């Protein structure tokens, strides 16, 4: 039987990308998230259908 990969999908609600240390915010201290991203993949470009919360969640 083939070994299955470990997949961890982390989606934070109401957190902008520039709030994370690994994406360049020197004032942010996120050691646990940084440790996960050092061994994984970080999507630096993400888009949403509406920048306002309620319409975005509804769609």
PDBQT receptor file of N, H, CA, C and O in Angstrom, charges set to zero:
ATOM      1  N   UNK A   1       0.843  -1.174   0.000  1.00  0.00    +0.000 N 
ATOM      2  CA  UNK A   1       0.000   0.000   0.000  1.00  0.00    +0.000 C 
ATOM      3  C   UNK A   1       0.892   1.242   0.000  1.00  0.00    +0.000 C 
ATOM      4  O   UNK A   1       1.846   1.336   0.773  1.00  0.00    +0.000 OA
ATOM      5  N   UNK A   2       0.572   2.179  -0.866  1.00  0.00    +0.000 N 
ATOM      6  H   UNK A   2      -0.202   2.103  -1.494  1.00  0.00    +0.000 HD
ATOM      7  CA  UNK A   2       1.350   3.415  -0.966  1.00  0.00    +0.000 C 
ATOM      8  C   UNK A   2       1.106   4.298   0.258  1.00  0.00    +0.000 C 
ATOM      9  O   UNK A   2      -0.002   4.361   0.793  1.00  0.00    +0.000 OA
ATOM     10  N   UNK A   3       2.159   4.969   0.679  1.00  0.00    +0.000 N 
ATOM     11  H   UNK A   3       3.058   4.918   0.245  1.00  0.00    +0.000 HD
ATOM     12  CA  UNK A   3       2.053   5.879   1.815  1.00  0.00    +0.000 C 
ATOM     13  C   UNK A   3       1.280   7.131   1.409  1.00  0.00    +0.000 C 
ATOM     14  O   UNK A   3       1.600   7.762   0.402  1.00  0.00    +0.000 OA
ATOM     15  N   UNK A   4       0.270   7.488   2.186  1.00  0.00    +0.000 N 
ATOM     16  H   UNK A   4       0.010   6.975   3.004  1.00  0.00    +0.000 HD
ATOM     17  CA  UNK A   4      -0.534   8.668   1.904  1.00  0.00    +0.000 C 
ATOM     18  C   UNK A   4       0.177   9.922   2.416  1.00  0.00    +0.000 C 
ATOM     19  O   UNK A   4       0.783   9.892   3.487  1.00  0.00    +0.000 OA
ATOM     20  N   UNK A   5       0.108  11.023   1.662  1.00  0.00    +0.000 N 
ATOM     21  H   UNK A   5      -0.384  11.047   0.792  1.00  0.00    +0.000 HD
ATOM     22  CA  UNK A   5       0.765  12.256   2.119  1.00  0.00    +0.000 C 
ATOM     23  C   UNK A   5      -0.021  12.910   3.259  1.00  0.00    +0.000 C 
ATOM     24  O   UNK A   5      -1.240  12.766   3.356  1.00  0.00    +0.000 OA
ATOM     25  N   UNK A   6       0.691  13.617   4.099  1.00  0.00    +0.000 N 
ATOM     26  H   UNK A   6       1.681  13.734   4.020  1.00  0.00    +0.000 HD
ATOM     27  CA  UNK A   6       0.063  14.410   5.151  1.00  0.00    +0.000 C 
ATOM     28  C   UNK A   6      -0.308  15.764   4.550  1.00  0.00    +0.000 C 
ATOM     29  O   UNK A   6       0.548  16.483   4.034  1.00  0.00    +0.000 OA
ATOM     30  N   UNK A   7      -1.577  16.093   4.623  1.00  0.00    +0.000 N 
ATOM     31  H   UNK A   7      -2.272  15.508   5.042  1.00  0.00    +0.000 HD
ATOM     32  CA  UNK A   7      -2.049  17.363   4.075  1.00  0.00    +0.000 C 
ATOM     33  C   UNK A   7      -2.715  18.155   5.186  1.00  0.00    +0.000 C 
ATOM     34  O   UNK A   7      -3.609  17.662   5.874  1.00  0.00    +0.000 OA
ATOM     35  N   UNK A   8      -2.263  19.392   5.346  1.00  0.00    +0.000 N 
ATOM     36  H   UNK A   8      -1.537  19.792   4.787  1.00  0.00    +0.000 HD
ATOM     37  CA  UNK A   8      -2.811  20.286   6.356  1.00  0.00    +0.000 C 
ATOM     38  C   UNK A   8      -3.212  21.570   5.644  1.00  0.00    +0.000 C 
ATOM     39  O   UNK A   8      -2.363  22.263   5.082  1.00  0.00    +0.000 OA
ATOM     40  N   UNK A   9      -4.495  21.888   5.666  1.00  0.00    +0.000 N 
ATOM     41  H   UNK A   9      -5.185  21.326   6.122  1.00  0.00    +0.000 HD
ATOM     42  CA  UNK A   9      -4.998  23.089   5.005  1.00  0.00    +0.000 C 
ATOM     43  C   UNK A   9      -5.386  24.079   6.087  1.00  0.00    +0.000 C 
ATOM     44  O   UNK A   9      -6.278  23.812   6.892  1.00  0.00    +0.000 OA
ATOM     45  N   UNK A  10      -4.717  25.218   6.108  1.00  0.00    +0.000 N 
ATOM     46  H   UNK A  10      -3.992  25.435   5.454  1.00  0.00    +0.000 HD
ATOM     47  CA  UNK A  10      -4.932  26.238   7.128  1.00  0.00    +0.000 C 
ATOM     48  C   UNK A  10      -5.557  27.449   6.472  1.00  0.00    +0.000 C 
ATOM     49  O   UNK A  10      -4.940  28.083   5.617  1.00  0.00    +0.000 OA
ATOM     50  N   UNK A  11      -6.775  27.775   6.864  1.00  0.00    +0.000 N 
ATOM     51  H   UNK A  11      -7.276  27.260   7.559  1.00  0.00    +0.000 HD
ATOM     52  CA  UNK A  11      -7.458  28.950   6.323  1.00  0.00    +0.000 C 
ATOM     53  C   UNK A  11      -7.950  29.796   7.486  1.00  0.00    +0.000 C 
ATOM     54  O   UNK A  11      -8.881  29.418   8.196  1.00  0.00    +0.000 OA
ATOM     55  N   UNK A  12      -7.321  30.928   7.666  1.00  0.00    +0.000 N 
ATOM     56  H   UNK A  12      -6.564  31.235   7.089  1.00  0.00    +0.000 HD
ATOM     57  CA  UNK A  12      -7.701  31.815   8.770  1.00  0.00    +0.000 C 
ATOM     58  C   UNK A  12      -8.783  32.782   8.313  1.00  0.00    +0.000 C 
ATOM     59  O   UNK A  12      -8.727  33.297   7.196  1.00  0.00    +0.000 OA
ATOM     60  N   UNK A  13      -9.745  33.024   9.153  1.00  0.00    +0.000 N 
ATOM     61  H   UNK A  13      -9.790  32.606  10.060  1.00  0.00    +0.000 HD
ATOM     62  CA  UNK A  13     -10.821  33.945   8.844  1.00  0.00    +0.000 C 
ATOM     63  C   UNK A  13     -10.425  35.348   9.290  1.00  0.00    +0.000 C 
ATOM     64  O   UNK A  13      -9.986  35.538  10.424  1.00  0.00    +0.000 OA
ATOM     65  N   UNK A  14     -10.575  36.307   8.426  1.00  0.00    +0.000 N 
ATOM     66  H   UNK A  14     -10.932  36.152   7.505  1.00  0.00    +0.000 HD
ATOM     67  CA  UNK A  14     -10.323  37.714   8.700  1.00  0.00    +0.000 C 
ATOM     68  C   UNK A  14      -8.869  38.007   9.084  1.00  0.00    +0.000 C 
ATOM     69  O   UNK A  14      -8.610  38.779  10.007  1.00  0.00    +0.000 OA
ATOM     70  N   UNK A  15      -7.935  37.393   8.378  1.00  0.00    +0.000 N 
ATOM     71  H   UNK A  15      -8.146  36.766   7.628  1.00  0.00    +0.000 HD
ATOM     72  CA  UNK A  15      -6.521  37.696   8.581  1.00  0.00    +0.000 C 
ATOM     73  C   UNK A  15      -5.896  37.995   7.224  1.00  0.00    +0.000 C 
ATOM     74  O   UNK A  15      -5.868  37.136   6.343  1.00  0.00    +0.000 OA
ATOM     75  N   UNK A  16      -5.402  39.202   7.064  1.00  0.00    +0.000 N 
ATOM     76  H   UNK A  16      -5.424  39.899   7.780  1.00  0.00    +0.000 HD
ATOM     77  CA  UNK A  16      -4.772  39.582   5.805  1.00  0.00    +0.000 C 
ATOM     78  C   UNK A  16      -3.402  38.931   5.686  1.00  0.00    +0.000 C 
ATOM     79  O   UNK A  16      -2.772  38.599   6.690  1.00  0.00    +0.000 OA
ATOM     80  N   UNK A  17      -2.953  38.756   4.462  1.00  0.00    +0.000 N 
ATOM     81  H   UNK A  17      -3.466  39.026   3.647  1.00  0.00    +0.000 HD
ATOM     82  CA  UNK A  17      -1.662  38.126   4.216  1.00  0.00    +0.000 C 
ATOM     83  C   UNK A  17      -0.509  38.930   4.804  1.00  0.00    +0.000 C 
ATOM     84  O   UNK A  17       0.491  38.354   5.233  1.00  0.00    +0.000 OA
ATOM     85  N   UNK A  18      -0.638  40.262   4.827  1.00  0.00    +0.000 N 
ATOM     86  H   UNK A  18      -1.450  40.730   4.478  1.00  0.00    +0.000 HD
ATOM     87  CA  UNK A  18       0.464  41.067   5.347  1.00  0.00    +0.000 C 
ATOM     88  C   UNK A  18       0.536  41.041   6.873  1.00  0.00    +0.000 C 
ATOM     89  O   UNK A  18       1.349  41.752   7.464  1.00  0.00    +0.000 OA
ATOM     90  N   UNK A  19      -0.296  40.237   7.512  1.00  0.00    +0.000 N 
ATOM     91  H   UNK A  19      -0.956  39.659   7.032  1.00  0.00    +0.000 HD
ATOM     92  CA  UNK A  19      -0.238  40.087   8.967  1.00  0.00    +0.000 C 
ATOM     93  C   UNK A  19       0.726  38.973   9.377  1.00  0.00    +0.000 C 
ATOM     94  O   UNK A  19       0.954  38.770  10.569  1.00  0.00    +0.000 OA
ATOM     95  N   UNK A  20       1.287  38.260   8.427  1.00  0.00    +0.000 N 
ATOM     96  H   UNK A  20       1.101  38.425   7.458  1.00  0.00    +0.000 HD
ATOM     97  CA  UNK A  20       2.169  37.134   8.727  1.00  0.00    +0.000 C 
ATOM     98  C   UNK A  20       3.636  37.508   8.575  1.00  0.00    +0.000 C 
ATOM     99  O   UNK A  20       4.017  38.248   7.668  1.00  0.00    +0.000 OA
ATOM    100  N   UNK A  21       4.444  36.984   9.477  1.00  0.00    +0.000 N 
ATOM    101  H   UNK A  21       4.135  36.384  10.214  1.00  0.00    +0.000 HD
ATOM    102  CA  UNK A  21       5.872  37.278   9.469  1.00  0.00    +0.000 C 
ATOM    103  C   UNK A  21       6.562  36.735   8.214  1.00  0.00    +0.000 C 
ATOM    104  O   UNK A  21       7.406  37.417   7.632  1.00  0.00    +0.000 OA
ATOM    105  N   UNK A  22       6.217  35.536   7.799  1.00  0.00    +0.000 N 
ATOM    106  H   UNK A  22       5.531  34.982   8.271  1.00  0.00    +0.000 HD
ATOM    107  CA  UNK A  22       6.918  34.923   6.660  1.00  0.00    +0.000 C 
ATOM    108  C   UNK A  22       6.644  35.641   5.346  1.00  0.00    +0.000 C 
ATOM    109  O   UNK A  22       7.354  35.421   4.365  1.00  0.00    +0.000 OA
ATOM    110  N   UNK A  23       5.623  36.498   5.312  1.00  0.00    +0.000 N 
ATOM    111  H   UNK A  23       5.047  36.676   6.109  1.00  0.00    +0.000 HD
ATOM    112  CA  UNK A  23       5.347  37.278   4.107  1.00  0.00    +0.000 C 
ATOM    113  C   UNK A  23       5.870  38.704   4.210  1.00  0.00    +0.000 C 
ATOM    114  O   UNK A  23       5.526  39.556   3.391  1.00  0.00    +0.000 OA
ATOM    115  N   UNK A  24       6.711  38.967   5.228  1.00  0.00    +0.000 N 
ATOM    116  H   UNK A  24       6.991  38.275   5.894  1.00  0.00    +0.000 HD
ATOM    117  CA  UNK A  24       7.408  40.239   5.280  1.00  0.00    +0.000 C 
ATOM    118  C   UNK A  24       7.049  41.187   6.404  1.00  0.00    +0.000 C 
ATOM    119  O   UNK A  24       7.663  42.249   6.513  1.00  0.00    +0.000 OA
ATOM    120  N   UNK A  25       6.086  40.856   7.239  1.00  0.00    +0.000 N 
ATOM    121  H   UNK A  25       5.587  39.994   7.150  1.00  0.00    +0.000 HD
ATOM    122  CA  UNK A  25       5.725  41.750   8.336  1.00  0.00    +0.000 C 
ATOM    123  C   UNK A  25       6.679  41.497   9.505  1.00  0.00    +0.000 C 
ATOM    124  O   UNK A  25       6.530  40.510  10.226  1.00  0.00    +0.000 OA
ATOM    125  N   UNK A  26       7.644  42.374   9.690  1.00  0.00    +0.000 N 
ATOM    126  H   UNK A  26       7.764  43.176   9.104  1.00  0.00    +0.000 HD
ATOM    127  CA  UNK A  26       8.650  42.204  10.749  1.00  0.00    +0.000 C 
ATOM    128  C   UNK A  26       8.064  42.381  12.144  1.00  0.00    +0.000 C 
ATOM    129  O   UNK A  26       8.613  41.848  13.108  1.00  0.00    +0.000 OA
ATOM    130  N   UNK A  27       6.956  43.121  12.275  1.00  0.00    +0.000 N 
ATOM    131  H   UNK A  27       6.510  43.554  11.492  1.00  0.00    +0.000 HD
ATOM    132  CA  UNK A  27       6.357  43.352  13.588  1.00  0.00    +0.000 C 
ATOM    133  C   UNK A  27       5.523  42.165  14.061  1.00  0.00    +0.000 C 
ATOM    134  O   UNK A  27       5.230  42.045  15.250  1.00  0.00    +0.000 OA
ATOM    135  N   UNK A  28       5.146  41.300  13.147  1.00  0.00    +0.000 N 
ATOM    136  H   UNK A  28       5.384  41.397  12.181  1.00  0.00    +0.000 HD
ATOM    137  CA  UNK A  28       4.310  40.148  13.476  1.00  0.00    +0.000 C 
ATOM    138  C   UNK A  28       5.177  38.996  13.967  1.00  0.00    +0.000 C 
ATOM    139  O   UNK A  28       6.214  38.697  13.374  1.00  0.00    +0.000 OA
ATOM    140  N   UNK A  29       4.755  38.353  15.044  1.00  0.00    +0.000 N 
ATOM    141  H   UNK A  29       3.913  38.596  15.526  1.00  0.00    +0.000 HD
ATOM    142  CA  UNK A  29       5.473  37.205  15.590  1.00  0.00    +0.000 C 
ATOM    143  C   UNK A  29       4.564  35.988  15.457  1.00  0.00    +0.000 C 
ATOM    144  O   UNK A  29       3.631  35.813  16.241  1.00  0.00    +0.000 OA
ATOM    145  N   UNK A  30       4.842  35.151  14.463  1.00  0.00    +0.000 N 
ATOM    146  H   UNK A  30       5.600  35.294  13.827  1.00  0.00    +0.000 HD
ATOM    147  CA  UNK A  30       4.020  33.970  14.188  1.00  0.00    +0.000 C 
ATOM    148  C   UNK A  30       4.921  32.733  14.038  1.00  0.00    +0.000 C 
ATOM    149  O   UNK A  30       5.002  32.167  12.948  1.00  0.00    +0.000 OA
ATOM    150  N   UNK A  31       5.593  32.309  15.106  1.00  0.00    +0.000 N 
ATOM    151  H   UNK A  31       5.528  32.769  15.992  1.00  0.00    +0.000 HD
ATOM    152  CA  UNK A  31       6.567  31.220  14.977  1.00  0.00    +0.000 C 
ATOM    153  C   UNK A  31       5.959  29.880  14.572  1.00  0.00    +0.000 C 
ATOM    154  O   UNK A  31       6.585  29.129  13.824  1.00  0.00    +0.000 OA
ATOM    155  N   UNK A  32       4.773  29.567  15.040  1.00  0.00    +0.000 N 
ATOM    156  H   UNK A  32       4.265  30.177  15.647  1.00  0.00    +0.000 HD
ATOM    157  CA  UNK A  32       4.182  28.273  14.705  1.00  0.00    +0.000 C 
ATOM    158  C   UNK A  32       3.727  28.222  13.253  1.00  0.00    +0.000 C 
ATOM    159  O   UNK A  32       3.928  27.218  12.570  1.00  0.00    +0.000 OA
ATOM    160  N   UNK A  33       3.120  29.293  12.787  1.00  0.00    +0.000 N 
ATOM    161  H   UNK A  33       2.956  30.109  13.342  1.00  0.00    +0.000 HD
ATOM    162  CA  UNK A  33       2.723  29.347  11.379  1.00  0.00    +0.000 C 
ATOM    163  C   UNK A  33       3.969  29.342  10.494  1.00  0.00    +0.000 C 
ATOM    164  O   UNK A  33       3.997  28.662   9.469  1.00  0.00    +0.000 OA
ATOM    165  N   UNK A  34       4.995  30.092  10.883  1.00  0.00    +0.000 N 
ATOM    166  H   UNK A  34       4.973  30.644  11.716  1.00  0.00    +0.000 HD
ATOM    167  CA  UNK A  34       6.238  30.126  10.110  1.00  0.00    +0.000 C 
ATOM    168  C   UNK A  34       6.873  28.742  10.032  1.00  0.00    +0.000 C 
ATOM    169  O   UNK A  34       7.386  28.362   8.979  1.00  0.00    +0.000 OA
ATOM    170  N   UNK A  35       6.848  27.985  11.124  1.00  0.00    +0.000 N 
ATOM    171  H   UNK A  35       6.431  28.294  11.978  1.00  0.00    +0.000 HD
ATOM    172  CA  UNK A  35       7.414  26.633  11.132  1.00  0.00    +0.000 C 
ATOM    173  C   UNK A  35       6.664  25.714  10.172  1.00  0.00    +0.000 C 
ATOM    174  O   UNK A  35       7.280  24.918   9.463  1.00  0.00    +0.000 OA
ATOM    175  N   UNK A  36       5.335  25.824  10.147  1.00  0.00    +0.000 N 
ATOM    176  H   UNK A  36       4.835  26.471  10.723  1.00  0.00    +0.000 HD
ATOM    177  CA  UNK A  36       4.550  25.027   9.207  1.00  0.00    +0.000 C 
ATOM    178  C   UNK A  36       4.896  25.385   7.760  1.00  0.00    +0.000 C 
ATOM    179  O   UNK A  36       5.024  24.503   6.911  1.00  0.00    +0.000 OA
ATOM    180  N   UNK A  37       5.045  26.669   7.489  1.00  0.00    +0.000 N 
ATOM    181  H   UNK A  37       4.941  27.385   8.179  1.00  0.00    +0.000 HD
ATOM    182  CA  UNK A  37       5.286  27.118   6.126  1.00  0.00    +0.000 C 
ATOM    183  C   UNK A  37       6.711  26.839   5.654  1.00  0.00    +0.000 C 
ATOM    184  O   UNK A  37       6.954  26.739   4.452  1.00  0.00    +0.000 OA
ATOM    185  N   UNK A  38       7.645  26.713   6.579  1.00  0.00    +0.000 N 
ATOM    186  H   UNK A  38       7.448  26.794   7.556  1.00  0.00    +0.000 HD
ATOM    187  CA  UNK A  38       9.014  26.377   6.197  1.00  0.00    +0.000 C 
ATOM    188  C   UNK A  38       9.113  24.963   5.638  1.00  0.00    +0.000 C 
ATOM    189  O   UNK A  38      10.029  24.660   4.874  1.00  0.00    +0.000 OA
ATOM    190  N   UNK A  39       8.178  24.100   6.015  1.00  0.00    +0.000 N 
ATOM    191  H   UNK A  39       7.434  24.347   6.636  1.00  0.00    +0.000 HD
ATOM    192  CA  UNK A  39       8.188  22.722   5.535  1.00  0.00    +0.000 C 
ATOM    193  C   UNK A  39       7.069  22.447   4.534  1.00  0.00    +0.000 C 
ATOM    194  O   UNK A  39       6.878  21.304   4.119  1.00  0.00    +0.000 OA
ATOM    195  N   UNK A  40       6.329  23.483   4.145  1.00  0.00    +0.000 N 
ATOM    196  H   UNK A  40       6.484  24.411   4.482  1.00  0.00    +0.000 HD
ATOM    197  CA  UNK A  40       5.190  23.272   3.266  1.00  0.00    +0.000 C 
ATOM    198  C   UNK A  40       5.129  24.277   2.142  1.00  0.00    +0.000 C 
ATOM    199  O   UNK A  40       6.154  24.726   1.626  1.00  0.00    +0.000 OA
ATOM    200  N   UNK A  41       3.919  24.622   1.773  1.00  0.00    +0.000 N 
ATOM    201  H   UNK A  41       3.087  24.258   2.191  1.00  0.00    +0.000 HD
ATOM    202  CA  UNK A  41       3.669  25.529   0.663  1.00  0.00    +0.000 C 
ATOM    203  C   UNK A  41       2.852  26.708   1.161  1.00  0.00    +0.000 C 
ATOM    204  O   UNK A  41       1.911  26.541   1.937  1.00  0.00    +0.000 OA
ATOM    205  N   UNK A  42       3.211  27.882   0.717  1.00  0.00    +0.000 N 
ATOM    206  H   UNK A  42       3.976  28.018   0.087  1.00  0.00    +0.000 HD
ATOM    207  CA  UNK A  42       2.468  29.081   1.055  1.00  0.00    +0.000 C 
ATOM    208  C   UNK A  42       2.008  29.737  -0.246  1.00  0.00    +0.000 C 
ATOM    209  O   UNK A  42       2.821  30.034  -1.121  1.00  0.00    +0.000 OA
ATOM    210  N   UNK A  43       0.715  29.956  -0.363  1.00  0.00    +0.000 N 
ATOM    211  H   UNK A  43       0.055  29.715   0.348  1.00  0.00    +0.000 HD
ATOM    212  CA  UNK A  43       0.177  30.632  -1.540  1.00  0.00    +0.000 C 
ATOM    213  C   UNK A  43       0.191  32.127  -1.265  1.00  0.00    +0.000 C 
ATOM    214  O   UNK A  43      -0.557  32.617  -0.419  1.00  0.00    +0.000 OA
ATOM    215  N   UNK A  44       1.033  32.840  -1.975  1.00  0.00    +0.000 N 
ATOM    216  H   UNK A  44       1.640  32.442  -2.662  1.00  0.00    +0.000 HD
ATOM    217  CA  UNK A  44       1.203  34.265  -1.735  1.00  0.00    +0.000 C 
ATOM    218  C   UNK A  44       0.192  35.119  -2.480  1.00  0.00    +0.000 C 
ATOM    219  O   UNK A  44       0.026  36.291  -2.143  1.00  0.00    +0.000 OA
ATOM    220  N   UNK A  45      -0.481  34.580  -3.467  1.00  0.00    +0.000 N 
ATOM    221  H   UNK A  45      -0.346  33.627  -3.740  1.00  0.00    +0.000 HD
ATOM    222  CA  UNK A  45      -1.490  35.317  -4.231  1.00  0.00    +0.000 C 
ATOM    223  C   UNK A  45      -2.824  34.614  -4.075  1.00  0.00    +0.000 C 
ATOM    224  O   UNK A  45      -2.991  33.479  -4.522  1.00  0.00    +0.000 OA
ATOM    225  N   UNK A  46      -3.760  35.274  -3.450  1.00  0.00    +0.000 N 
ATOM    226  H   UNK A  46      -3.625  36.196  -3.087  1.00  0.00    +0.000 HD
ATOM    227  CA  UNK A  46      -5.099  34.719  -3.279  1.00  0.00    +0.000 C 
ATOM    228  C   UNK A  46      -6.108  35.814  -3.581  1.00  0.00    +0.000 C 
ATOM    229  O   UNK A  46      -5.846  36.995  -3.356  1.00  0.00    +0.000 OA
ATOM    230  N   UNK A  47      -7.241  35.416  -4.082  1.00  0.00    +0.000 N 
ATOM    231  H   UNK A  47      -7.454  34.456  -4.265  1.00  0.00    +0.000 HD
ATOM    232  CA  UNK A  47      -8.256  36.377  -4.482  1.00  0.00    +0.000 C 
ATOM    233  C   UNK A  47      -9.602  35.954  -3.917  1.00  0.00    +0.000 C 
ATOM    234  O   UNK A  47      -9.865  34.765  -3.741  1.00  0.00    +0.000 OA
ATOM    235  N   UNK A  48     -10.442  36.921  -3.639  1.00  0.00    +0.000 N 
ATOM    236  H   UNK A  48     -10.229  37.887  -3.782  1.00  0.00    +0.000 HD
ATOM    237  CA  UNK A  48     -11.796  36.627  -3.193  1.00  0.00    +0.000 C 
ATOM    238  C   UNK A  48     -12.772  37.341  -4.108  1.00  0.00    +0.000 C 
ATOM    239  O   UNK A  48     -12.417  38.292  -4.805  1.00  0.00    +0.000 OA
ATOM    240  N   UNK A  49     -13.997  36.869  -4.093  1.00  0.00    +0.000 N 
ATOM    241  H   UNK A  49     -14.285  36.097  -3.527  1.00  0.00    +0.000 HD
ATOM    242  CA  UNK A  49     -15.003  37.429  -4.992  1.00  0.00    +0.000 C 
ATOM    243  C   UNK A  49     -15.539  38.766  -4.514  1.00  0.00    +0.000 C 
ATOM    244  O   UNK A  49     -16.075  39.532  -5.314  1.00  0.00    +0.000 OA
ATOM    245  N   UNK A  50     -15.404  39.068  -3.211  1.00  0.00    +0.000 N 
ATOM    246  H   UNK A  50     -14.969  38.445  -2.561  1.00  0.00    +0.000 HD
ATOM    247  CA  UNK A  50     -15.890  40.337  -2.680  1.00  0.00    +0.000 C 
ATOM    248  C   UNK A  50     -15.078  40.680  -1.436  1.00  0.00    +0.000 C 
ATOM    249  O   UNK A  50     -14.942  39.832  -0.554  1.00  0.00    +0.000 OA
ATOM    250  N   UNK A  51     -14.535  41.890  -1.331  1.00  0.00    +0.000 N 
ATOM    251  H   UNK A  51     -14.645  42.579  -2.048  1.00  0.00    +0.000 HD
ATOM    252  CA  UNK A  51     -13.703  42.232  -0.181  1.00  0.00    +0.000 C 
ATOM    253  C   UNK A  51     -14.480  42.482   1.107  1.00  0.00    +0.000 C 
ATOM    254  O   UNK A  51     -13.872  42.669   2.161  1.00  0.00    +0.000 OA
ATOM    255  N   UNK A  52     -15.800  42.491   1.047  1.00  0.00    +0.000 N 
ATOM    256  H   UNK A  52     -16.294  42.339   0.191  1.00  0.00    +0.000 HD
ATOM    257  CA  UNK A  52     -16.624  42.700   2.233  1.00  0.00    +0.000 C 
ATOM    258  C   UNK A  52     -17.068  41.340   2.767  1.00  0.00    +0.000 C 
ATOM    259  O   UNK A  52     -17.417  40.454   1.987  1.00  0.00    +0.000 OA
ATOM    260  N   UNK A  53     -17.057  41.167   4.099  1.00  0.00    +0.000 N 
ATOM    261  H   UNK A  53     -16.773  41.887   4.733  1.00  0.00    +0.000 HD
ATOM    262  CA  UNK A  53     -17.276  39.858   4.707  1.00  0.00    +0.000 C 
ATOM    263  C   UNK A  53     -18.588  39.163   4.314  1.00  0.00    +0.000 C 
ATOM    264  O   UNK A  53     -18.557  38.051   3.787  1.00  0.00    +0.000 OA
ATOM    265  N   UNK A  54     -19.722  39.796   4.561  1.00  0.00    +0.000 N 
ATOM    266  H   UNK A  54     -19.747  40.699   4.989  1.00  0.00    +0.000 HD
ATOM    267  CA  UNK A  54     -21.003  39.102   4.382  1.00  0.00    +0.000 C 
ATOM    268  C   UNK A  54     -21.226  38.652   2.937  1.00  0.00    +0.000 C 
ATOM    269  O   UNK A  54     -21.572  37.489   2.733  1.00  0.00    +0.000 OA
ATOM    270  N   UNK A  55     -21.048  39.503   1.926  1.00  0.00    +0.000 N 
ATOM    271  H   UNK A  55     -20.766  40.448   2.092  1.00  0.00    +0.000 HD
ATOM    272  CA  UNK A  55     -21.228  39.010   0.559  1.00  0.00    +0.000 C 
ATOM    273  C   UNK A  55     -20.248  37.906   0.192  1.00  0.00    +0.000 C 
ATOM    274  O   UNK A  55     -20.596  36.976  -0.536  1.00  0.00    +0.000 OA
ATOM    275  N   UNK A  56     -19.034  38.010   0.691  1.00  0.00    +0.000 N 
ATOM    276  H   UNK A  56     -18.751  38.766   1.282  1.00  0.00    +0.000 HD
ATOM    277  CA  UNK A  56     -18.032  36.983   0.401  1.00  0.00    +0.000 C 
ATOM    278  C   UNK A  56     -18.435  35.639   0.999  1.00  0.00    +0.000 C 
ATOM    279  O   UNK A  56     -18.304  34.607   0.341  1.00  0.00    +0.000 OA
ATOM    280  N   UNK A  57     -18.918  35.639   2.226  1.00  0.00    +0.000 N 
ATOM    281  H   UNK A  57     -19.025  36.477   2.760  1.00  0.00    +0.000 HD
ATOM    282  CA  UNK A  57     -19.333  34.391   2.868  1.00  0.00    +0.000 C 
ATOM    283  C   UNK A  57     -20.577  33.817   2.203  1.00  0.00    +0.000 C 
ATOM    284  O   UNK A  57     -20.711  32.598   2.097  1.00  0.00    +0.000 OA
ATOM    285  N   UNK A  58     -21.474  34.661   1.762  1.00  0.00    +0.000 N 
ATOM    286  H   UNK A  58     -21.365  35.652   1.848  1.00  0.00    +0.000 HD
ATOM    287  CA  UNK A  58     -22.704  34.189   1.121  1.00  0.00    +0.000 C 
ATOM    288  C   UNK A  58     -22.428  33.509  -0.208  1.00  0.00    +0.000 C 
ATOM    289  O   UNK A  58     -23.140  32.582  -0.593  1.00  0.00    +0.000 OA
ATOM    290  N   UNK A  59     -21.413  33.957  -0.901  1.00  0.00    +0.000 N 
ATOM    291  H   UNK A  59     -20.834  34.710  -0.588  1.00  0.00    +0.000 HD
ATOM    292  CA  UNK A  59     -21.146  33.374  -2.213  1.00  0.00    +0.000 C 
ATOM    293  C   UNK A  59     -20.202  32.202  -2.089  1.00  0.00    +0.000 C 
ATOM    294  O   UNK A  59     -19.857  31.579  -3.093  1.00  0.00    +0.000 OA
TER     295      UNK A  59
